Structures are given as C-alpha cells and as structure tokens.
Amino acid sequence: MQRTEKASSPGSNDIDRRRFLAGAGGAALAFTIAKPRVALGTEASSKIKLGMIGCGSRATRVAGLLEQHGGFVLWAGADYFKEQVESWGHRFKVDPARRFSTLSSYKRLLECGVDAVAIESPPYFHPEQAAAAVDAGVHVYLAKPIAVDVPGCRSVGESGEKATAKRLCFLVDFQTRADPYYQEALRRVRQGDLGDFAFGESTYHAGSPWLGQLRYLRDDPKNPENRLRAWGLDRVLSGDIITEQNIHTLDVASWIMDEPPIHAAGTGGRKVREGLGSCWDHFAVLFQYSNNVGVTFSSRQFEGHGTQPEGIRNRMFGSKGVLETQYGGQVIIRGEKPYPGGSSPGIFNEGIVRNIATFHKNVTEGRFDNPTGAPSVRSNLVTLLGRAAAYSGERVRWEQLLKDDEVLDPGLRGLKA
C-alpha cells in the first residue's frame, strides 16, 4: 500500500529512528511520576515527580493542570529547542540543571530522578519515548495519537503490557473516554438500547489548527529544525490529519463499534493548503464492519464558510434508537430508550483533569491494569487503515494493515544530538 514519503538517502549525519525519537525531547513532553513506593511515603515524598518532554503550548497547559492537582512536582523538562524548555522551566520554577535540550535530552530527563513521564511530543516520537520510559521504570502518561505507523502501534501496545508486568501505570489521554456523559451513553449502547446497528457517521470538520506553524515552512521548508517546528503540517511527524486530529472522532466510532473494521475505502487530498507542508487537508472514508454495518467518515481542515454542523461529531443509527455525540457538545440517545445526556463545553480541560486524577490515583494506590492501552492501539490503527485506503485509492483490509512492517522516516538529518 502507498505510504508517506521515504527519507532522503542515508549519510554520515543519519540518525536512526530510535536515536532521533529518544532525543527529540523538544517535540515531546514527558512528566515523571513517582514510583508507588515513593508516592506512598511521607507527605513530602508522596508527590509524584514529573518530567515534561516537549515544552510547547499543550505541554504548558497540561503542566498547569498537573500543578493545580497538587499531587505532582514539575521536576524536569526536555525539549529540542532550548528557548522552549527555558521558558517552560522558568514558568514552573524548574531547576535550570534539570532543563534539557538537544535530540537526546529526554534520555537525560529519564536519568534525573523522575518517577513518571508525560509524553506530549509529535506522534512520530511516541513509541520510542514510551518504550524508553517503561524500560527506565517510570510511569507513562501518553498523549494521543500513540503512533504514526503500524510498527509504532505494536510498540506502544507492547510497552503498555510491559508496564503492567513491571507494576507501572500507562495511561493514554483521550478526553472523551473520561467524560461521564460519553461513558453512560456507551454503557447504554452496550446493554442494547440502540438495538441492532444499522450505520454510523463520524466527522471532524474544522479550520486548520496549524496556522502558527506556516511561517517556518515559508522561511525554509527543507530545514530540519523548521520542519520540526512545523510538525503539525508534516505527514510523517504528525501522522497526517486523519491520525493526529481525526483520531478524536474515529476513537469514538471505534468505541461504539467495539471491534475492528473489516476493510476501508476512501479518498482525500489537498485543495486549500497546496504547497504548505505534506499533510492533506481533507479525507472521506467508508469503514465496513461486521453485520454489514458501514461507518462513513469525513474531515476537513479549511474554512467551512459558515456551514453546519462543525466540530467533532458521531452518530450511530440502530433499530431502536440513535446515539449522537459532539466533542464539547451534547451527548444524547433518542428512541425507544432515550438518554437525555448532557454537554461538557470544557471537555478538553475537564478530560485532562480527570485523566490526571486517575493517573495519580492509579500510581499511589498501585493500580496497574492500564485499561486505556488496548483500545487506544485499536483506534490508532483505525486511523491508519483509513489513511492507507485514502492514500492508495484502493480498498484495504484490516488483516492487510496489521501485516504492514514499514517504519516511517521523516528524513530529518543534521539535528543537534
């Protein structure tokens, strides 16, 4: 199947994926969590030490929520870009000696006494960083999406299983999975309130969230540091919009279906963002599930000129009712067994807050079953199935996707080790 562009030919400055991922702290955010023995100690030692790998805007928001929780100490930061980690470290009063930059900076973070990591880097780096954190014996709080290719998904799945075996917490931060309205609605779906599924719809229609990154590509699009700064517009670093952004709605569809699709067919391309980065700006895919249930998916990242509905939405039609969900909006079941549900306008922050609280509770109380891992792997693979179908213009089967062993390479050379 057609995949994203390959790296340029190797040279003396080549950096293999493991080394690059390990060092791309600038793109990643890792917060460290105290091991159970630390968290259950004295009041002074019971706070979980957090190390941020990747100190950008989302990392800053997450760090603020961690600080508000009260059960964490922001202990260290790592980012490829020195100015970012210095700014972040200054804001959260992190010792300058524990502010790390360059490619291998996250390795140094793992060695400075952290108890856990929060990984908020561009998705390309997630598998390597998660694996290294688990190997180092620290807990992992991992942002979505978990990977940009099938081998990366396998790696994260293995890291989650290894974390459980080592009595470590491994949590993937999906906000909808932590929302009480979504949870209750899906509980009712599981007990049969929709009847037999007929078909579903999954959409993510919005403008581009990457406008601030465009200037780096206009300045020098081939410069590896500029590409790293504009990672959201790079199909290998981000996974393309169907993986990096659209996973929110495809995760809900996967949650509803509770099984992998049989195959997918789709299309997409660039009509608005031509020449700026390598990501597409729209996708349209049909996922075929068992019992002849189809789920249509579409997304765009350009101006909708007032058309409605916008946002992240899902619908599932059944023989007895219809489930409707909107990220930040109403969650409701209509039909023979209605559920009035409700809305969570602050779902992004509220979901992170709930996940942080769960993460802290699991670490301090020794709960290491890590239930978010497997569903997140499946949802991520669903995005890759849709991407493969759209890129190739051919129908791609689930079993075919799972056999894909190609590791994507962004071709970044010459970055500071």
Summary of the structure (lengths in Angstrom):
residues: 417
radius of gyration: 20.8
end to end distance: 33.0
largest distance: 66.5
contacts: 1587
relative contact order: 0.17
helix: 41%
strand: 21%
